[in-house]
Amino acid sequence: MPKTTAERPLKIAVTIDDFVLWDGAPMPADATPTTITRSVAKTLNDYGLNGTYGFSHTYRLDAEPEHLAAFDAWAEAGHHVGNHTHEHAPLRWMSDAAFRHDFETAEKHIGHLIEAAPRKYFRYPMDMCSGSEQRRGKVEQYLADNGYTNAPITSWFSDFAFIVPYFRALTLRDSEAQKQVRDMHVATAVEMLHKHADTARALFGADAPLIWLVHGTTVARDTLPAILEAFLEQGVEFVPLDEAMRHPVNYAMPPAVESFSNHLQRFAIAAGLPKPELEYERLGEIIHLAPMPGSDTMAVLEDGVFKPMAERLGVAYDWDWS
C-alpha cells in the first residue's frame, strides 16, 4: 500500500503573498502591514527559511506610501521580493496593454527590490492566468523578455477565508474564538498540504517539491510558527524556491482555465482528477466563525476588496469562488 504523506518526507518551498494586504481587507487597529511583515519575516528566519520570496501587489502604495516600509522590512530581513502586479487583479479582467501597464507600475514602486533578488520571479494574482492559451503565451513571452520567471502556487489552503473571522474574534476580544480560528488555520494548512502532495504524486508518479503559499495576515502572524512546527513533525523539508522550480510540476504549464484554481489544481483538472481543495463544509465552518453583526466574511471580501478592484479597472465584476 502506498505511504500517505504523513508517512513519507515532503519538500516544500514557502512563499508569502501580499504582506501588504489588499485595500479593504480588515485589520486590527494595533497591527500594520509593516509590523505583520516583520513578524512573519522573523518567524521564517527563526526556522532557517532565509531568502524566502514574497509577492505583494503595490496598489496601496499610491495612497499610502508609508507601506513601502513593509517591503523594505522584508528585504532587510534577508528575504526577496517578486512582482505580483500593481492592482492584484485577475489577468482575465485586463487587456494586454492594461496588464503590461500594471506590471510596469509595480516595477516602478519596488523594481529596486526585485532587481536585488537572485532571480526575478513573477506571480499571477490569485495564481490565475487567462483561459486563452494564446493570450497566456503572450504574457509568458512578455515576462521572459523582461527577465522574469513565473513562480506558481502548487499548494494553498484557502487561508484568505480566515482573515475576516480572525478580525471579528480579535474585535470581539473573544479569546476562545481566537484560539478556534488559529487552531483551524493550522489544521487546515496541514490537511491541504497532504491533499496537494497526494495529487502531485498521482499526477507525476512520485512526490514533487511543492510551492506553498500563505498570505501576510494577522492570523498567519500568530500561527506561522505552529504551522511550520506541524510541517516539521510531518517530516517536511523546506527547500528554496529555486530548487522547487526545477521540477516540472512547477515549471511546466498546465492548460489555462478561468476558474479560481492554482497551478497544481489546473494539472488535476486537465488529467480528470479531483482538484485538491477545501471541502465546502469546512469552508462554511471557517467563514462563520466568531459571528459579528455587519461583518459577513464573503460580503467583506467582495464589497471591500474585489468589487472596488473591478470598478477601478472599469470592468464588470465577474468572479466565481468555485
N, C-alpha and C positions, 0 to 999 in steps of 0.2 A: 504494500500500500504506500503511495507517495506520502512523503512527510508534509505536514502542514507548515505554514510559515512560522508558526510558533516553535517548530522543532528544527528549523534549518536557518542558517545565518542569511541575513539580507543586507544589501548595501543601499544606502540612500544618500543623496546629496540634498542638504537642507537649503531652501531658498525662502526669502521673506518678500512678500509683496506689500506695497502701499503702507509703508511705515508712516507716511503722511496720509492718513485715512481720507477717504472720499469726502468731499464737501457735502454736508447734510447728514453724515453718519454721526450719531450722538456719542459724546464723550464726556465723562465726569469732569466737573469743574476743576478738580485737583490734578488732572492729567493733561499733558500736551503731547503732540506728536514727537517733540524732541525728548521729553522725559521717557516716553514709551520706547523710543528708538534706542536711547542709551541703555535702558534696562535689558531690552532684547539683545542688543549687541554684547553687553557684558555676559549675559547667560551663555551665549554662543561661545564666547572666549573661555568662559569657565569650563566648558565641555570640550575645549580644544578645537572648536569649529571656526578657526581663523580663516579669513578670506572668504566669507560667505557672500554670495551675491544677493543684493536687494534690488527689487524692481518697483519703483514708485512713480506714479503719474506726477505731473508738475502743475496742474491747473490751479491748485490753491495758492501757488506762489505768486500768481498775478495780483491777487487782492491781499494776500498775507505773506509777504516776502520773508517775514521772520521764520517761516517754516523751513527755509533753506538751512537753518541750523540743524534740523534733523538729518538732512543729507550729509552735512559736514560731520556731525557726530558719528554717523555710520562709518564714514571713511576714516575718521580719526581713530576709531576703534579697530582699524585694520581690515575692514570689510570693503566689498566692491559694489559699485553702482552700475546698473544696466539701464537701458532705455525702455520705458513702459508707456510711451506716448505722453502727450500733454493732457488730453481730456479723459483718458481711460474709457473711451467709447468702443463698442464692438466695430470691427472693420466693416461689417455689412451696413452700418449706418453712415458710412463715409464714402465719398468719391475718391478716386485715386489721388487727385490733386489735394483734396482735403486731408487724406491720410499723410501724404508727404509733408504738408504744412504742419500737421500735428506732431509728427515725428521730429521735424526740424525745430519746432518750438520747444519741445522737451530738451533737445540738444543745446539750445541757447541758454536754458536755465542751468543744466547740470552737465553739459558736454565736457567741462574740465575734469569732472569726477569720473565720467565714463572713460575718458582717454587715459586716466591714471590706472585703470584696471588692467590686469594682464591680458585680458581678451575682451573684446566689445560684444556684449550679449544684448539681445532684444527679446522682450516677451510680449506677445499679443495680450491686450487687456482681456481678462477672463479666459485667457488661452484660446480665444475664439478667432479663427480666420474666416475668410469669406467662403461661402458654399460653392463658389465658382473656382474650379481648378485653374482655369486660365488667369483669373484675377489674382489668386494666391501666388501663382508662379511669378507674376509681375512684381508683386510685393516682395517675394523672396529674392528676386534678382536685384531689386532696389536696395534691400538690406545688404546683400552681398557686395554690391557696388560701393556701399558706404562702410564696408569692413566689419559688418555685424553678422553674428550667428544667432539664429532663433533658439532660445532656451525654453523648451516647452515644459508643461507640468504633466508628470506621469503618476502622481499620487496626491490627492487632496481629500479633505473630509468635510466639505461644506461649512468651514468654520465661520463664514460670513453670517450664518444663521444664529450664531451665539452673541453677536455684537449688541443687538437691542435687548435681549433678555438679561445680559450681564449689566448693561447700563441701568435697566429697571431695578435689578436686585441691589445694585450699589446705591441708586437713588432712594430706594425704599429702606436702605440700611438693614436689609434682611439678611443676616449672616447665614442662616440656613439655606436660603435661596441662592446666595452667592456660592456656597460650597457645592450645592447641587449642580449649578451651571459649570463650575470648574471641574468637578468630577466627571460630568458628562462630556466636557470638552476633551479631557484626557482619554477617556474610554473610547470616544468616537474616533479620535486620532489613531489609536492603536487598531481598532476594528477595521477602519478603512484602509490603513496601510496593508493589512493582511489581504483584504479583498483585491486591492490593486496588484499586490505581488502575485497572488494566485492567478489573476487574469493574465499578467505578463508571462507567467510560466506556461499557461495554457496556450498562449499565442506563439511563444518562441521556443517552447520545449525545454526551457531552462530559466533559472532565476535571472533577472535583469536588474542592474542598478537603477533605482527609481529617483526621479527628481521630485522632491516633496515640497509642498507649499503650506505655509501658514502666514496669515496677514499680521501686520503690526497693530494689534488691537489691545485693549486693556486686559481682556481675558487671556490673550496669548502672553502678555507681560507676566501675568500671575500664574500661568500654568506651564509655560515652556520648560522650566526645569523638570517638572513632573512628567511631561511628555517625553523628554529626552531620556530620563531615567527609565521610563517604561519601555522605550525602544531598546535601550541597552540591556534590560532584563530579558528582552525577546531575542537577544543575540545580534542586534543590528550593528553594522559597521558603517560609520559615517565616512563618506568619501567626498573629494572636491567635485564641483560641478564639471570641471574639465574631464575628469575620469568618467563620470556618468555619461557625458556627451559622446563618448567613444562607442557606445552600444547602439545598435540600430533601432531599439525601441525609442530612443531619444533623438537620434538624428534623422532617421527615415521619416517620410511624410505620409501619414495616413490620409485616405480620402477626406476632403473637406466636407463639413456638414454645417447646417445653420443652427443646430441645437446647442444648448449650453452644455458643452462636453469638453473634457480635457483631451490631451493628445492620446493617451492610452485608451480612453473610452472610445475615441474615434476608430482606433485599430479594432477594438472589440466589435463595434457596430459593423465595420466592413467585413469582419470574419463571421458575423452572425452569432456572436456570443453575447450574453447579457452584459450590460455596462456595469462595472463595479461602482455602485452608488449607494448613498444612504437611503435606507428604507423610508417610505413616506410616513410610516407610523412614528419612527424615531424623529424625523424632521419635524413632524407636527408636535411632538412632545417638547422638542427643543424650543421652537418659536413661541410656545405658550408658557414657558417658564416665567415665574415672577410677574404675573399679570399686573398691569397698572393702567388705569383709565387714560385714554388718549394716546397710548403708545403701543399700537399694534405693530408687530415685527415687520410684516410684509408691507404694510402701509407706509411705515417709516422709510423703508428701503426704496420703495417705488416712488413715493411722493417727495421724499427728501433727497434722493440720490439719482435714480435713473430717469425719471420724467424731466427734471430740470436739465439733465445732461442732454437729453434728446432735444429739448427746447433750445438750448444754446446752439446746437448744431443745425437747427432748423429742419429736423426730420420728425416724422410721426413716431410716437413711442410704440415700439414693436419688440416685445420681449416674451420669451417662453421659458419659464423657470424649469421646465422638464428637460 
